[in-house]
Amino acid sequence: MKLKLILPLALFVIVMGFLAKGLFLNPREVPSPLIGKPTPIFTAPTLDDASKSFSTADMKGKVWLLNVWASWCAACREEHPLLLEMRQHDLPLYGLAYKDTDAEAKTVLQQMGNPYIITATDASGKIGIDYGVYGVPETYVIDKTGIIRYKQIGPITPAALRDKILPLLKELEK
Amino acid sequence: MTHVTKACLACLLWLSIGVASSAQTTEDPQLEARLKALSAELRCLVCQNTTLADSDAALAEDLRNEIRVLMRDGKTNEEITAYLVERYGDFVLYRPPVNANTALLWFGPFIMLLIGAITLIVVLKKRAKLPSTETVESITDEQ
């Protein structure tokens, strides 16, 4: 008899548990199918000098971070100070100026500081499509063999940097 | 020629240019119809509850152009969908595919229904066995 009374309550609690979990999930965070897959290959002109190019092939054997950003993106400016700090700590940060004009992207870097070792440009947004970018900023952690190991959607938070990105970089550098 | 006819001719010429350029964007109505049908099945990742067909987001425009290019290359709808799923995951599909991740979503309601049905049958059978039906009768008798 007691079980009969408890069972519906237990079921109710389980269902509520699922709903509560759902309530706190971020619907904008779409898990990338690219994690664990090779980085989409691209060669693109650099922002500093459009006659030079940056290629993913140059990055073979290195652990690196690709930060997709744009001068028109407000959240990117929010993230910018943390990126500069990351650069100061010698993190291998590369940029991709997504759907941006060279002039505007350059202005932002001049005004706010340049956290990137190299910035590649993707004026058409074609590289962004290959990387499954749907909202800037997005940051990819890529290992020595060119496999995407982590994707940060939206600005990198100090917590994400401390708990996810830094430990992962340490592990990948081994 | 008077100035009026000249102006009219200029006007006509200008109009015809307008027609020609607008025709360029919809050069292939068949392709556009195919694009519309396919993109109505796909989710825009920026404004997540809008289809790719209805979205005005810049990314949606880029993706529609990308689909146009793929269609002109002779890719099938399945190949184009696979291209997008490869990049954005199953989330781009408005109809979730049946796989390990979505099994609970697809079959969960039926499992719940089954549990409910079994419970109902068990309870009804137990009730039929109990002599307590008298109480129900006595209530109905009172009315």
Interface residues (C-beta under 8 A of the other chain):
Chain A: P27 R28 V30 P31 S32 P33 L34 K99 S124 G125 K126 G128 I129 D130 Y131 G132 V133 Y134 G135
Chain B: L45 V46 Q48 A58 L59 D62 L63 E66 V85 E86 R87 Y88 G89 D90 F91
